[in-house]
Amino acid sequence: MAVSGFEGFEKRLELNFSGDDPAIGIGFRQLDFQSLEKVLHAVQCTVVSALGNQHFDSYVLSESSLFVYPTKIIIKTCGMTQLLKSVPPLLHHAATMDLQICACRYTRGNFIFPEEQPYPHTSFEEEIVYLEENLPENLCCRKASVMPSKLSSHSWHVFSACDQSQMVMQKSPYDDQLYTAEVCMTGLDRVLAQKFFRHPNDGQTADSAGKEMTESTGICDINPNALICDFAFDPCGYSMNGIDGDHYSTIHVTPENGFSYASFECVASMYGDIVEMLNKAVQIFRPATMTVATKCTSHEVWMQVAKAIKPLGMKFRSCTVDDFPGTGSVVFQVFTSRRK
Ligand SMILES: C[S@+](CC[C@H](N)C(=O)[O-])C[C@H]1O[C@@H](n2cnc3c(N)ncnc32)[C@H](O)[C@@H]1O
């Protein structure tokens, strides 16, 4: 842990590949567990729990989560991990499986303890230089941007790179209906945060204590259809991955007062129940400040997000929109609690 406290804000990397027919091949899922562990070793984290279905594999990590699809990898790590160090070994493994990288997206919020971050995460500039140096030239359409908000403490860092095929590719109507929502919450309600502390000598395993937290906090009700893989850290802290068909969701909690943080991320459908899921997730933490970044093209989605959050006593503070190659529009919204 950093000297000052645990850094909850995650770094998130998504890599997309071509060269494998997802309908017949298993692509990246053929990578053996030992090789995956070596990649994670470079990042400075380990697998603590795993769950998969016919669509993808999900791993709860000592610092957040990893999702492996046939042609997509999503890896999210917090603390003092060196997430971007996973890029060279992942690209090496992709080449051995005849997969070609066609898009890369890196996102994060503002670190609570930026001065504690190790190379290559000491600044956004350094992260970009590292990515530029380690991504192949075919990802020629690139953009990096820091999306601001009304709060100087909260901004959204985005780097996106893709090849020409992603720029011209016509997305299927199904793709347009799906989007990812990344929610970051700080200043968690102190009473609610207590539920993510273990009881001393509770005689439970990390898995059974995690299950109890999933149930007692209402996390299990966010998407009742999801299969959940959960883990309770000692003496406190919680992580879960939910899998529902080809959709994932994930929650991570740092409950310590002074630097409390929780994140919620899910894939949602434009016509699905994002309002209800977001509403339930926010009520579990009642944060002082929350940010929601959505990757979508529809104005309707931003409205849905605000509709889910405003009734919970959160005040809308700002909304920023920017466009990225291969990603489309990213919308970054900030809300603060009305409570004193
Ligand atoms: C890994 S979890 C959740 C991470 C997530 N990004 C977040 O902050 O919400 C972090 C929480 O678990 C606690 N924790 C306890 N043991 C840990 C360990 N061995 N590795 C990582 N975190 C641990 C931390 O103090 C923190 O409260």
The ligand as a Tripos MOL2 file, in Angstrom:
@<TRIPOS>MOLECULE
LIG
   27    29     1     0     0
SMALL
NO_CHARGES

@<TRIPOS>ATOM
      1 C1         -8.4270   -4.5520   -4.0270 C.3       1 LIG1
      2 S1         -9.6000   -3.8410   -3.1340 S.3       1 LIG1
      3 C2        -10.5870   -2.8740   -4.2290 C.3       1 LIG1
      4 C3         -9.8380   -2.0680   -5.2590 C.3       1 LIG1
      5 C4        -10.6280   -1.0040   -5.9770 C.3       1 LIG1
      6 N1         -9.9240   -0.4040   -7.0480 N.3       1 LIG1
      7 C5        -11.1360    0.0410   -5.0340 C.2       1 LIG1
      8 O1        -10.3340    0.7570   -4.4570 O.co2     1 LIG1
      9 O2        -12.3110    0.1600   -4.8280 O.co2     1 LIG1
     10 C6         -8.8100   -2.5920   -2.2310 C.3       1 LIG1
     11 C7         -9.1910   -2.6510   -0.7930 C.3       1 LIG1
     12 O3         -8.7500   -3.8770   -0.2240 O.3       1 LIG1
     13 C8         -7.8420   -3.6120    0.8630 C.3       1 LIG1
     14 N2         -6.8430   -4.6810    0.8580 N.ar      1 LIG1
     15 C9         -6.5640   -5.4970    1.9210 C.ar      1 LIG1
     16 N3         -5.6250   -6.3850    1.5850 N.ar      1 LIG1
     17 C10        -5.2840   -6.1550    0.2930 C.ar      1 LIG1
     18 C11        -4.3640   -6.7490   -0.6160 C.ar      1 LIG1
     19 N4         -3.6070   -7.7620   -0.2490 N.pl3     1 LIG1
     20 N5         -4.2560   -6.2470   -1.8500 N.ar      1 LIG1
     21 C12        -5.0470   -5.2160   -2.2340 C.ar      1 LIG1
     22 N6         -5.9460   -4.6190   -1.4290 N.ar      1 LIG1
     23 C13        -6.0690   -5.0760   -0.1720 C.ar      1 LIG1
     24 C14        -7.3150   -2.2010    0.6080 C.3       1 LIG1
     25 O4         -6.8660   -1.5840    1.8100 O.3       1 LIG1
     26 C15        -8.5410   -1.5470    0.0430 C.3       1 LIG1
     27 O5         -9.4460   -1.2020    1.0520 O.3       1 LIG1
@<TRIPOS>BOND
     1     1     2 1
     2     2     3 1
     3     2    10 1
     4     3     4 1
     5     4     5 1
     6     5     6 1
     7     5     7 1
     8     7     8 2
     9     7     9 1
    10    10    11 1
    11    11    12 1
    12    11    26 1
    13    12    13 1
    14    13    14 1
    15    13    24 1
    16    14    15 ar
    17    14    23 ar
    18    15    16 ar
    19    16    17 ar
    20    17    18 ar
    21    17    23 ar
    22    18    19 1
    23    18    20 ar
    24    20    21 ar
    25    21    22 ar
    26    22    23 ar
    27    24    25 1
    28    24    26 1
    29    26    27 1
@<TRIPOS>SUBSTRUCTURE
     1 LIG1         1 GROUP 0 **** ****
